[in-house]
Amino acid sequence: MASNPELENVFSQMIDRFRPDKAQGVDTLIQFDLTGDDGGAFWVKVADGACTSGTGLVENPRITIKSSAATWLEIASGKANVINSFMMGKLKVSGDMGLAIKIQSMFGL
């Protein structure tokens, strides 16, 4: 899959939007599998009240989020709702569902 600067920017912005007060006690690795011509694999790590992100696949993520790159860009920009996207099957989550719900508040999605 090709590199997508817009998606890379979204994950950088997630670090800026990270709310440590909503992530107390969270130590996790989240994998994003974004499909489509401009998709790719991204990860976000939350540990010790800090957040980092990067590209590529990680081993043993606690949660994996799958969607098209276009859907994730809409969610990140506020044009689409996470819950609605999940209910419509545009966003799939595997792993810790409790963490999936917490991601919204940790990143203001």
N, C-alpha and C positions, 0 to 999 in steps of 0.2 A: 504494500500500500504506500502511496505517496505521502510525503511529509505535508502536513497541513498547518501553516503558521497560525491560522485562525483558531484551530483547536488547541495548539500549543499555548496560545495567548489565554484561552479560556482556563486552562489548568494553572497558569501563572496567576490569573485573577482569583482562582479558588483559594490560593494561598493568601492573597490579600484580604479575601472575604472571610477567612477562617476565624471562628469565634472560639477561642480557647475556653471561655467560661461554659460553653455548651459541650465541651469535649473532656470534662474532668473524668479521669480514670480510663479514658479510651487509649488503647494501644493497638493499632490496627493497620493493615495494609489493604487497600482497595484497588481492585483491577477494573479498568474500563476497557471494554472491547467494542470499538465503534466501527461499524461496517460502512461500506460504500467506497466509491472511488477516492474520496478524501478522508477516509477513516484511518484508524490505526489503534494501537495498543498504548494505553497510558496508565499510570498508577499514581495513587496518592497515599502517603504514609502519615498517620497521626500518632504521635508518641510524645509523652512528657510535655503536653501543652503546646507542641509545635507541629507544623505541617510542612511537608515537602512533597514535590511531585516530579514526575519524569516520564519518559517514553519507554515503551517496550513491555515485555511480559515479566511478571514476577512469580516467584515460587510461593505457593501456599497463601494466596490472599484470603482474607476472612470473608470477603464478599466480592462478587464479580457482577458488574453492571454492563448489560449489553443493550445497544441501540444503534440506530444509524447515526452517522456523524451529524446529519442535518437535525435529527431530533434532539441530540444532546446540545447542539448550538442553540436551539430554540429554548430548551430548558434553562440553560445557563444565562441566556439573555432576558429571561422572564416572559418570553412569548408563549411558552407552553408550561403547564403545570406538571410537576413530577407525578403526583397521584393520578391525574387524568391520563398521562402518557402510559403509566403502568397499567391502569385499568383497560386501556385501549390496545394493549399488547405491543406498544411501540417501545417500551422499556421493559427489559427482563432483568430480574435480580436472582442470583443464586448465592446461597450462603446464609449468613446471619441476618435474618429479617429485622430483628430489633435494631441492629446497627443501620440497616437501610433506612429505617424511619428516622434515626438520629442524624443521618447525613444531612437531611434538609435543614435542621436547625444549626448544625455545625458550620454550614457553608451558606446559609441564607438563601437556599434555593426555593 
